[in-house]
Each structure stands twice: as structure tokens, then as C-alpha cells.
Amino acid sequence: MADAAVEVLTIGHSTLPYERFLSLLRQASVTAIADVRTAPFSRHFPHFNRDVLRNQLRQDDVAYVFLGEELGGRPKGKQFFCDGVADYEQMAKTEPFTRGLDRVVDGATKYRIAMMCSEHDPMDCHRCLLVGRALHERGLSVRHILTGGQIVDHRQIEDKLMDMSGKSDIDLFEPPAKRLAAAYRDRAMKVAFSERQDSARKIAAAE
């Protein structure tokens, strides 16, 4: 288990101007961004394209590392899909994912890291439901920066997941860990990357 005193934050850039994004990082004393987007580009918000963002953050004394290959939310193999939706539980078992987690944990002892993806709400994003969950299970403190400036603890996310899935009530026949895993699974099936999205993206790119 990792030291619970080690904290990792997450943030979604959403539609924010760069200045507002930087302000959120400053408010949370973030010193490094771990980009966990599979595709680190934004057609509508080019200031969040990988190279542009890395260079701008460097000017503002914030380190940047791309970990989308290890910790991205869009798997490549068919074995990582369940009913056409990315299977976070299978993705979390891979060696590259473990290697990516190790890099975040190691980096968090030297920097105040925020893992970045694009979605505004952490409950709609793999940075929370996949990577944040795995770090939390390792014993790290995981918290999520919202675009309004609030910071919520990962335990609050799990409580909300249990409520949303109707699994927050005591069940003598199902242990809490199993109910929580089911709550994560229910949410992931609703918001995780799907093969249908991939097909739509390819069609749009060809037009």
C-alpha cells in the first residue's frame, strides 16, 4: 500500500480558457500535469493540444508528462471491450497500466500532480473511474478539481456512485466491496469509450 499522505489530483480541461485552467492549477498548488488522454488533441480548443499545452505549462513552471499510452481510456484490443464498451476492469490488469500507475505514484513524491483529461465531470471520465480508482485502492489520497474551483475527495465520488446505482443500503448478502465494484461497473458502462463512438469519430474524420 502507498502512503496515504501522498496525494494525486485530477482535472478536466473541458472548454476552459487556458488562463482559467492555469488558475485552477495555481489554486490547488499543482506543479505537474500527467496527461491521461489517449488522443492529446482538441480540435475546438487547440490550446489543449499536447505540444501547445506542454510548452505553455513549461513557461508557467508546471511540468508536463504524457501518459495516454499507459493510462488512456480508449483501449485498442477487442479483449478490452465488453458489449462494445471499454472494460475498465480488464484494462486495469495490464502491465502498461500498472507501469503508468507506478510513474504517477513515483512522481507524486516529487511533484503535486494533477492527472488531466478532457471531461468536466470526474464521474464521466476514466481519470476518475479507472485511474483514480486504482490509485485510491493503492492507498493514495485522490481528489478531483472541478471547473468551479471546488475539490472533492474520491471517497465522495464512491458514495455518489453507490447512491446512483442504488447500492448504498446495507445488504447482508453482498459485501460492500462487491457492491462498490458493481457501482463502478454500472457507471463505466454508461460513460466509457465505446466502439460506436470510435466508428462515429472515424466517419467524421473522413468527411
C-alpha positions in Angstrom: 0.0 0.0 0.0 1.1 3.5 -0.8 1.4 6.3 1.8 -2.0 7.9 2.2 -0.2 11.2 2.8 0.8 11.1 -0.9 -2.0 12.9 -2.9 -2.9 12.9 -6.5 -5.4 15.3 -8.0 -7.3 15.1 -11.3 -8.7 17.8 -13.5 -10.7 18.0 -16.8 -9.9 20.9 -19.1 -13.4 20.9 -20.7 -14.0 24.2 -22.6 -11.9 26.3 -20.2 -9.7 29.1 -21.5 -6.1 28.4 -20.7 -5.9 31.2 -18.2 -8.8 29.7 -16.2 -7.2 26.3 -16.4 -3.9 27.6 -15.1 -5.8 29.5 -12.3 -7.3 26.2 -11.1 -3.9 24.6 -11.1 -2.5 27.5 -9.1 -5.3 27.4 -6.6 -4.6 23.7 -5.9 -0.8 24.3 -5.9 -0.3 21.8 -8.8 3.3 21.6 -10.1 2.9 18.9 -12.7 0.3 17.6 -15.2 0.0 14.0 -16.1 -2.0 13.9 -19.3 -4.0 10.7 -19.5 -5.9 11.5 -22.7 -5.5 8.7 -25.3 -5.6 11.4 -28.0 -4.0 14.5 -26.6 -5.6 16.9 -29.0 -8.6 19.2 -29.1 -10.0 20.4 -32.4 -12.1 23.2 -30.8 -9.7 24.1 -28.1 -6.2 24.0 -29.6 -4.5 25.4 -26.5 -5.0 21.9 -25.1 -3.2 20.2 -27.9 -0.3 18.2 -26.4 2.7 20.3 -27.7 1.0 23.6 -27.2 -0.1 22.8 -23.7 3.3 21.3 -22.7 5.1 24.4 -23.9 2.7 26.8 -22.3 2.8 24.9 -19.0 6.6 24.9 -19.1 6.6 28.7 -19.4 4.3 28.8 -16.3 6.6 26.5 -14.3 4.3 23.5 -14.4 5.9 20.2 -15.5 4.1 18.0 -18.1 4.2 14.3 -18.9 2.1 12.4 -21.4 0.8 9.0 -20.0 -2.0 8.4 -22.5 -0.4 5.3 -23.8 -0.4 3.7 -20.4 -3.4 5.3 -18.7 -5.6 6.4 -21.6 -9.3 5.5 -21.6 -9.6 4.1 -25.2 -8.2 0.6 -25.4 -7.0 -0.9 -28.7 -7.7 -4.6 -28.3 -11.0 -6.3 -28.6 -10.3 -8.1 -25.4 -10.7 -4.8 -23.6 -14.3 -4.2 -24.6 -17.4 -5.6 -23.0 -20.6 -5.3 -25.1 -18.8 -2.7 -27.2 -17.8 -0.5 -24.2 -14.3 -0.1 -22.8 -13.8 -2.6 -19.9 -12.0 -0.7 -17.2 -11.6 -3.7 -15.0 -9.7 -5.6 -17.7 -7.7 -2.5 -18.7 -6.6 -2.1 -15.1 -5.0 -5.6 -15.1 -2.5 -4.9 -17.9 1.3 -4.3 -17.4 1.3 -1.0 -19.2 -1.4 0.3 -16.9 0.5 -0.8 -13.8 3.6 0.8 -15.2 1.7 4.1 -15.7 0.4 4.0 -12.1 3.9 3.4 -10.9 5.0 6.5 -12.7 2.2 8.6 -11.2 2.9 7.3 -7.7 6.7 7.9 -8.0 6.0 11.4 -9.5 3.7 12.3 -6.7 6.5 12.0 -4.2 8.3 14.8 -6.1 5.5 17.0 -7.6 2.0 17.9 -6.8 0.4 16.1 -9.7 -3.0 16.6 -11.4 -4.0 13.9 -13.9 -5.7 15.7 -16.8 -8.3 14.5 -19.2 -11.0 16.4 -21.2 -14.3 15.7 -19.4 -15.6 18.3 -17.0 -17.2 15.9 -14.5 -14.9 13.3 -13.0 -17.8 10.8 -12.8 -17.9 10.9 -16.6 -14.2 10.2 -17.0 -11.8 7.3 -16.9 -9.3 9.6 -14.9 -11.7 9.0 -12.0 -13.5 5.7 -12.7 -10.3 3.8 -13.9 -7.1 5.6 -12.9 -8.3 7.4 -9.8 -10.0 4.2 -8.5 -6.7 2.3 -9.0 -4.7 4.9 -7.1 -7.2 5.1 -4.3 -7.1 1.3 -4.0 -3.3 1.6 -3.7 -3.9 3.8 -0.6 -3.2 7.2 -2.1 -5.3 10.2 -1.4 -7.1 11.1 -4.6 -9.1 14.3 -5.1 -10.8 15.9 -8.1 -10.6 19.6 -9.1 -13.9 20.8 -10.5 -14.1 23.6 -13.0 -15.8 25.8 -10.4 -12.8 25.5 -8.2 -14.2 23.0 -5.7 -12.1 19.9 -4.8 -13.9 16.7 -4.0 -12.4 13.6 -2.3 -12.6 10.3 -4.2 -14.5 8.8 -1.2 -17.3 11.3 -2.0 -17.3 10.1 -5.6 -17.6 6.5 -4.4 -20.5 7.4 -2.1 -22.2 9.1 -5.0 -21.7 6.1 -7.2 -23.2 3.8 -4.6 -26.3 6.2 -4.4 -26.7 6.4 -8.1 -26.6 2.6 -8.6 -28.9 2.0 -5.7 -26.3 0.1 -3.7 -25.8 2.4 -0.8 -28.2 0.4 1.5 -26.8 -2.3 3.7 -27.1 -5.8 2.0 -26.3 -8.7 4.3 -25.8 -11.0 1.3 -23.4 -8.8 -0.7 -20.2 -7.4 0.8 -19.5 -3.6 0.4 -16.5 -4.1 -1.8 -18.6 -6.2 -4.2 -21.4 -3.6 -4.3 -18.9 -0.8 -4.9 -17.3 -2.7 -7.8 -20.7 -3.1 -9.3 -21.4 0.6 -8.9 -18.2 1.4 -10.7 -19.1 -1.1 -13.4 -22.6 0.4 -13.9 -21.2 3.9 -14.3 -18.4 2.9 -16.6 -20.9 1.1 -18.9 -22.7 4.5 -19.3 -19.8 6.8 -19.8 -16.7 4.8 -21.0 -15.4 4.9 -24.6 -17.5 2.7 -26.9 -16.8 1.1 -30.3 -19.8 3.1 -31.6 -18.1 6.3 -30.6 -15.0 5.1 -32.4 -16.9 4.4 -35.6 -18.6 7.8 -35.5 -15.2 9.5 -34.9 -13.7 7.8 -38.0 -16.6 8.8 -40.2 -16.4 12.4 -39.0 -12.6 12.4 -39.7 -13.2 11.1 -43.2 -15.7 13.8 -44.1 
